[in-house]
Amino acid sequence: MKTNRKFAISAVAAAVLLTLGGCEGMTRGENTAVGAGTGAVAGAVLTGSPIGVIGGAVVGGVIGNEAGVRR
């Protein structure tokens, strides 16, 4: 069971990095939406609970929003 959980965490981390890496030409709102969607999926995979989905969406949205900031 530990092996499956480690694989799931690694797969989600890779998906998040690839998704955010593809956001270069997107607007800030699009980055937020993609981050929230990715976070929701990650929360569902990692926790399997509705609270995890909501928490993942919030955290992913914040990360996506910040990824859209150009300095």
Summary of the structure (lengths in Angstrom):
residues: 71
radius of gyration: 12.5
end to end distance: 43.1
largest distance: 43.1
contacts: 216
relative contact order: 0.18
helix: 82%
strand: 0%
